[in-house]
Amino acid sequence: MKIINSIIHMQALAIAPEREGRRIAFVPTMGFLHEGHASLLREGRKRGDVLVLSIFVNPIQFGKNEDLDSYPRDMERDFQLAEACGVDIVFIPTATEMYPEGFQTGVSVREIALPLCGASRPGHFDGVATVVTKLFNIVRPDVALFGCKDFQQLAVIRRMTVDLNLPVEIVGMPIVREADGLAMSSRNAYLSPAERQSALSLSRAIKRARELFASGERSIDVLEKETRALIEQESTAVIDYVEFRDGATLQGLEVADSNTLLALAVKIGQTRLIDNTVLGEEL
């Protein structure tokens, strides 16, 4: 497994003559890897001849007073997981090389980036779209894999890839959950034991919404009321949003159907967690 820190070195490998005819599969991450990331890497190993993992805590997707400085990091553990998943190259650029002095160019995706986390974290998806575009230009992947837990991020990247004619196949992978239902996230490390229990309200709310939908409930008002009520039972939970939207366009809805996305963002103590489900999808 090669560790590469230089953009020029990574680009040279991506366009080397020996790369001809070999597919590059790419998993971009911010590190502190868990089983959710491992599922992406294992699938990437199946889809590519060369598997590249990037680890980069991207400063321009964090807002003021967010957790850029405290974001969890454990590079040695990340290397162990990467090697176990068959990663060929770990690309770890520095912020100063990714965003050199005078940097002023960005990528912005409009409508699909505006609701949900886009409304709560202004500028966040501009940072995501910019760094992913840069990484695609550096790594030159044939296929890139992202987790569906960050549903809106995946939607933004799909839109950007189509709009900019980027020759990359985008693969969304299912949410990986702990045994008790909590969606795996690097930020789960922030939770105290008591907060960890409160955080289960997100997956319970999703389960309740899916049960209501399966029993025939289609009113967004009813589904939202029931979902909110379950989360609000937890005293440490502060809802950022509970929204039901079209799973393709992220437009608002009045009546649910099988493609309806339920997206949640909830602060448990000081930790902001997200989760989602598409009501008609089989789990």
Secondary structure, DSSP 8 states (H G I E B T S, - for coil): -EEE--HHHHHHHHT-GGGTT--EEEEEE-S---HHHHHHHHHHHHH-SEEEEEE---GGG--TTSSTTT----HHHHHHHHHHTT-SEEE---HHHHS-TT--------GGGSSTHHHHSTTHHHHHHHHHHHHHHHH--SEEEEETTSHHHHHHHHHHHHHTT---EEEEE---B-TTS-B--GGGGG--HHHHHHTHHHHHHHHHHHHHHHTT--BHHHHHHHHHHHHHTSTTEEEEEEEEEETTT--B-SB--TTEEEEEEEEETTEEEEEEEETTS--
